[in-house]
Amino acid sequence: MREGENAHLLRESGADSVITSSEAAGRMLGLATLDPAAVQVLEDLLSAGEGLDIIERPVPEDAVGRPPDAGPGRLVMAVVREGDVLRFDDERAQTTRTGDRLVCLCARGGHD
């Protein structure tokens, strides 16, 4: 959506997530003044299939009970557990469980 003041209406109507374009653009502009290289990385992430991508994948059965590991060339950003997104620095995300999914940062071609 364009403006954030009505985001609650979309959530109440059943939207799982709401992206407010004006707020996202404003954050990028602000970040560009402080950390221009960080904006380059974000722009790369916004171009799907080029450079860096964010993917979600299941935790392999043989990896359950261990720290999250997305495999070579991938970084784990979060663990999704029972609908909750646990950031990589959350204590609960330090050991994987059956049914967990990993949100990973990977280079193009690292989706397999």
Secondary structure by P-SEA (a helix, b strand, c coil): cccccaaaaaaaacccccccaaaaaaaaaaaaaccaaaaaaaaaaacccccbbbbbbccccccccccccccccccccccccccccccccccccccccccccccccccccccc
